[in-house]
């Protein structure tokens, strides 16, 4: 049994607490938040099954706690993770990992030196649909990837400490990173606009990888809530619509066939589209957050690095920082 102390019981903290509590191999040992009304909310759910603190240092100094889960604002991540590591605790932390690549590298080196696990909750790569998509790619079911189009939009939950790109696109960046085994883009272009916020509320990010291109849309000011991923392959195409309750994953046996030979008539173009069956595979019901937390547990028990650990986070942060520079350059032209 691993005892975990949770720092932060605001927007996402209750979900983290619920999934820790649901894992029979974990104990939600303590919940910390500086706002008493949030702790009162937690107490109404967990009553005497856990302890409650307003000072996070009480969790760090408690020898009975082996791990810390951090569900606080991004700007606080670096200090909280660093103090947790120095206290000898394994760390689960919300995305994005840190505010800068330099901070992420420092924390990675510290965790490595202390033989501690850092797990960043890039939650989407623990989604059962993504597990299926990864399998389809690895078994060459869809062929070579041509492009990946991602849309993550909704109305609200505007954050002041990060842009919509850092808050939303980081999910899709982690998905691409996972599906393509850590491949990094060689071209990054981004544009955004600051509506109702000091940070960009709408962002469009274009990435060019060796072999394929990707476009990621992120918005906090959309009338519709969209969570969609389109992957076009040379053999088949995939649509992952996370808002579709009847079938989140659809595989299309569609593509383009190249026609060659001396008998090709002028009116027949050299390539033709191909239409085939549509397949909605069975996907088991699983909670991605539960899977993420369970992976963190398995990493602690096996002393193995997380697949969404600092190395992956550093790759994503490098992209986000370059995208920020790209957006700033365009803003300076106005």
C-alpha positions in Angstrom: 0.0 0.0 0.0 1.4 3.4 -1.1 0.2 6.4 0.9 -0.4 9.6 -1.2 -0.8 13.1 -0.1 -2.8 15.4 -2.4 -1.9 19.1 -2.8 -4.7 21.0 -4.3 -8.5 20.4 -4.1 -9.7 23.0 -6.6 -10.8 22.3 -10.2 -9.1 19.0 -10.9 -8.1 17.9 -7.4 -11.4 16.2 -6.6 -11.0 14.0 -9.7 -7.5 13.0 -8.6 -8.7 12.3 -5.1 -11.6 10.1 -6.3 -9.3 8.0 -8.5 -6.6 7.6 -5.8 -9.3 6.5 -3.4 -10.7 4.0 -5.9 -7.3 2.2 -6.2 -7.1 -0.6 -3.7 -3.3 -0.4 -3.7 -3.2 3.3 -2.8 -4.4 5.2 0.3 -5.5 8.8 0.0 -3.6 9.7 3.2 -4.0 13.4 3.3 -5.6 16.3 1.3 -4.2 19.8 1.4 -5.6 23.1 0.2 -5.2 26.6 1.6 -8.9 27.3 1.1 -10.9 26.0 4.0 -14.1 25.7 2.0 -12.5 23.3 -0.4 -11.3 21.1 2.5 -14.9 21.2 3.9 -16.1 19.9 0.5 -13.5 17.1 0.7 -14.5 16.3 4.3 -18.1 15.9 3.2 -17.0 13.1 0.9 -14.1 11.3 2.7 -15.1 12.2 6.3 -12.5 10.4 8.5 -11.0 8.2 5.8 -8.2 10.8 5.3 -6.6 13.8 7.0 -6.9 17.4 6.0 -4.2 20.2 6.0 -4.0 23.8 5.0 -0.1 23.7 4.9 1.4 21.5 2.3 4.6 21.2 4.2 2.8 19.0 6.7 2.5 16.4 3.9 6.2 16.7 3.0 7.4 16.1 6.5 5.1 13.2 7.2 7.2 10.0 7.0 4.1 7.9 6.4 3.5 9.5 3.0 5.5 8.0 0.2 4.1 10.0 -2.7 2.7 13.5 -3.4 0.0 14.3 -6.0 0.0 17.9 -7.1 -3.1 19.5 -8.6 -2.2 23.1 -8.4 -1.7 26.0 -10.9 1.2 25.5 -13.3 3.2 28.4 -11.9 3.4 26.5 -8.6 4.5 23.2 -10.0 8.3 23.7 -10.0 8.6 24.7 -6.3 6.1 22.0 -5.1 7.7 19.2 -7.2 11.2 20.2 -6.1 10.3 20.4 -2.4 8.5 17.0 -2.7 11.5 15.4 -4.2 13.9 16.8 -1.6 11.5 15.4 1.0 12.0 11.9 -0.6 8.6 11.7 -2.1 7.6 10.3 -5.6 5.6 12.9 -7.5 2.4 12.8 -9.6 1.8 16.3 -11.1 -0.8 17.8 -13.5 0.1 19.0 -16.9 1.9 21.1 -18.1 4.8 19.8 -16.0 6.5 23.2 -15.5 6.5 26.7 -16.9 9.9 26.3 -18.7 12.1 23.6 -20.2 14.9 24.6 -17.8 12.8 23.9 -14.8 11.7 20.5 -16.2 15.4 19.5 -16.8 16.4 20.5 -13.3 13.6 18.5 -11.8 14.4 15.5 -14.0 18.0 15.6 -12.9 17.0 15.9 -9.2 14.6 13.0 -9.4 17.2 10.8 -11.2 19.8 11.6 -8.5 17.3 10.6 -5.8 15.9 7.5 -7.6 12.4 9.0 -7.4 9.6 8.8 -9.9 8.0 11.8 -11.5 4.8 11.1 -13.4 3.1 13.9 -15.4 -0.6 13.4 -16.0 -0.7 13.5 -19.8 -4.0 11.8 -19.3 -5.0 11.2 -22.9 -2.2 8.7 -23.5 -3.9 6.5 -20.9 -7.2 6.6 -22.6 -8.3 3.1 -23.9 -9.1 4.6 -27.3 -5.5 5.8 -27.6 -4.3 2.4 -26.6 -6.3 1.0 -29.6 -5.0 3.6 -32.0 -1.4 3.0 -30.9 -2.0 -0.7 -31.7 -3.4 0.1 -35.1 -0.4 2.2 -35.9 2.2 -0.3 -34.6 0.6 -3.2 -36.6 0.6 -1.1 -39.8 -3.2 -1.2 -40.0 -3.5 2.4 -41.2 -0.2 2.6 -43.0 2.1 5.6 -42.9 0.7 8.6 -41.2 0.0 11.5 -43.6 -1.4 14.1 -41.2 -2.9 14.5 -37.8 -5.6 17.1 -37.2 -6.6 17.8 -33.6 -9.4 20.0 -32.2 -9.8 20.8 -28.5 -12.2 23.6 -27.8 -14.9 24.7 -25.3 -16.4 27.7 -23.8 -14.9 28.7 -20.4 -12.3 27.5 -17.9 -10.1 30.4 -19.0 -6.9 30.3 -17.0 -4.7 33.3 -16.4 -1.3 31.6 -15.8 -1.2 29.6 -19.1 -2.6 30.0 -22.6 -5.2 27.8 -24.2 -2.3 26.2 -26.1 -0.4 25.3 -22.9 -3.7 24.1 -21.3 -5.3 22.2 -24.2 -2.9 21.6 -27.0 -0.5 19.9 -24.5 -3.0 17.0 -24.5 -2.7 16.6 -28.3 1.0 17.1 -28.3 1.3 14.2 -25.8 -0.9 12.1 -28.0 1.2 12.7 -31.1 4.4 12.1 -29.0 3.0 8.8 -27.7 1.7 7.6 -31.1 4.9 8.4 -32.9 7.3 7.2 -30.2 8.8 10.6 -29.3 9.3 11.9 -32.8 10.0 15.7 -32.6 8.9 18.3 -35.2 11.4 20.2 -37.3 9.0 23.1 -38.1 6.8 24.9 -35.6 4.4 27.7 -36.5 1.7 29.2 -34.2 -0.7 32.1 -34.1 -3.1 33.1 -31.3 -5.3 35.9 -29.9 -5.8 37.1 -26.4 -9.5 37.4 -25.7 -10.6 38.2 -22.1 -7.2 37.1 -20.8 -3.6 38.1 -20.6 -2.7 34.8 -22.3 -3.9 33.5 -25.7 -7.5 32.2 -25.5 -7.5 30.9 -29.1 -4.4 29.2 -30.7 -3.6 27.5 -34.0 -0.5 25.4 -34.0 1.1 23.8 -37.1 3.8 21.2 -36.8 5.9 19.5 -39.5 7.4 16.1 -38.7 9.5 13.8 -40.8 6.8 12.2 -42.9 3.6 14.0 -41.7 2.1 17.3 -40.8 -0.1 18.2 -37.8 -2.5 21.0 -37.0 -3.8 21.6 -33.5 -6.6 24.0 -32.6 -7.1 25.1 -29.0 -9.8 27.5 -27.8 -11.6 28.6 -24.6 -14.1 30.7 -26.6 -15.9 28.1 -28.7 -19.7 27.7 -28.7 -19.1 23.9 -29.0 -17.1 21.5 -26.9 -14.9 19.6 -29.3 -12.4 16.8 -28.5 -11.6 15.4 -31.8 -8.5 13.7 -33.5 -8.3 12.8 -37.2 -5.4 10.6 -38.4 -5.0 10.1 -42.1 -2.9 7.1 -43.1 -1.9 5.7 -46.4 -4.1 2.6 -45.8 -6.9 3.7 -43.5 -8.1 6.8 -41.7 -9.1 7.3 -38.0 -11.5 9.6 -36.2 -11.4 9.8 -32.4 -14.4 11.9 -31.2 -14.2 11.9 -27.4 -17.5 13.7 -27.2 -19.4 10.9 -29.0 -20.9 8.6 -26.4 -22.0 6.0 -29.0 -18.7 5.2 -30.6 -15.6 7.3 -29.9 -13.3 5.6 -32.4 -14.2 5.1 -36.1 -11.8 3.5 -38.6 -12.4 4.3 -42.3 -11.1 2.0 -45.0 -10.6 5.0 -47.2 -7.6 6.4 -48.9 -5.9 7.3 -52.2 -4.8 4.8 -54.8 -2.0 5.8 -57.2 -2.7 4.8 -60.9 0.3 4.2 -63.1 1.1 2.7 -66.5 0.9 3.6 -70.1 -2.9 2.9 -70.4 -4.0 5.7 -68.0 -6.3 7.9 -70.0 -5.9 11.7 -69.8 -9.2 12.3 -68.2 -8.4 9.8 -65.4 -6.2 11.5 -62.8 -3.1 9.8 -61.7 -4.5 9.2 -58.3 -8.0 8.1 -57.3 -9.8 8.0 -53.9 -10.7 4.7 -52.5 -13.9 4.0 -50.4 -14.2 0.9 -48.2 -15.9 -0.3 -45.0 -16.4 1.8 -41.8 -15.4 0.0 -38.6 -16.3 1.0 -35.0 -14.1 -1.2 -32.8 -15.2 -2.3 -29.4 -13.3 -0.2 -26.7 -13.6 -1.3 -23.1 -14.9 1.2 -20.6 -11.9 2.5 -18.6 -11.2 5.7 -16.8 -8.1 7.4 -18.3 -7.3 9.2 -15.0 -7.5 6.0 -13.1 -5.2 4.4 -15.6 -2.7 7.3 -15.3 -2.6 7.1 -11.5 -2.3 3.3 -11.7 0.7 3.7 -14.1 2.3 6.0 -11.5 1.8 3.3 -8.9 3.3 0.6 -11.1 6.4 2.8 -11.8 6.9 3.3 -8.1 6.7 -0.4 -7.4 8.9 -1.4 -10.3 11.4 1.5 -10.1 10.8 2.2 -13.8 10.3 5.6 -15.4 6.8 6.7 -16.4 5.9 6.8 -20.1 4.7 10.3 -19.4 7.7 11.3 -17.3 10.0 14.3 -17.5 11.6 13.1 -20.8 8.2 13.3 -22.6 7.3 16.6 -20.8 10.6 18.2 -21.9 9.9 17.4 -25.5 6.4 18.9 -25.2 7.7 22.0 -23.4 10.3 22.7 -26.1 7.5 22.7 -28.7 5.3 25.0 -26.6 8.1 27.5 -26.0 9.0 27.6 -29.7 5.3 28.1 -30.4 5.1 31.0 -27.9 8.0 32.6 -29.8 6.2 32.1 -33.1 3.0 33.8 -31.7 5.0 36.7 -30.2 6.7 37.4 -33.5 3.4 37.7 -35.2 2.0 39.9 -32.4 4.9 42.3 -32.8 3.9 42.8 -36.4 0.5 44.3 -35.5 
